[in-house]
Amino acid sequence: MKKEPTYKLINRARINIRIIIIGLTLSGLTAFPLETELRILADHPAIYPEFMRAWLNTIYHAVKFTNHAYPYLSYGTDWLAFAHLLFAVLFIGALRDPAKNIWIIEFGIIAAIAIFPLAFIAGSIRGIPIFWRLIDCSFGIITLIILLPCYNVIKKLIHLNSKPC
């Protein structure tokens, strides 16, 4: 069996890590203008399935009312956005040295798995429709699809580097 060169393994891992960094950055940046984004959805209901329209319209009006009456509550969403951006920065360590910072990939895998109980437990308590909880869970699935192969590549790298010459 032909061995894959170390630099190819590192590049494969880094591609996946870059995807995670981009996803976290976009997720963080899009959490800031939440009311504006919801208004766009409310103004263009044809861009999403009919079963979601009433829910998204309700959410838009709730956010709009809350921002008008209690604008400081959106500060919590700002912190959520900030956390996503910081997690993106965290993954730069794994990008720089995947083998040395494999713990960051493990952290990402744990976080992706933790989405499921949060979505189903807190989502149920908060009255979030099942279709929305499944959308939330899809982020965990996508993250696992990206990070698990990355983790395996890094473990292979570690194994190759630990063999005596």
Salt bridges, closest charged atoms under 4 A:
GLU4 OE1 - ARG12 NH1 2.50
